[in-house]
């Protein structure tokens, strides 16, 4: 539970927005086409992009 919950919540929150829908769609298309390496790269990029959005802004 402790390992799955943060990832589950992140996917749930991302799927609510346009960015999350696009990421989920791109990953699903890559997996459906059998391109596992592309799907892995998309997941990594999604985490980096969303990590940047989540970081506190410094005004």
C-alpha positions, 0 to 999 in steps of 0.5 A, spaced: 500 500 500 505 504 501 509 503 495 503 503 490 498 509 493 503 515 491 503 512 484 496 511 484 494 518 486 499 521 481 496 517 475 489 519 478 491 527 479 494 527 472 488 523 468 484 529 471 487 534 466 489 535 459 496 534 460 495 527 464 490 525 458 495 526 453 501 522 457 496 517 458 494 516 451 501 517 448 503 511 453 497 507 451 499 508 444 506 506 445 504 500 449 499 498 444 504 498 438 509 494 442 514 499 443 516 498 450 522 503 450 518 509 447 513 508 453 518 507 458 521 514 455 514 517 455 513 515 463 520 518 465 519 525 461 512 525 464 515 524 471 520 530 470 515 535 467 510 534 472 516 534 478 518 541 475 511 543 475 510 541 482 516 544 485 515 550 489 516 557 485 521 562 487 518 569 486 
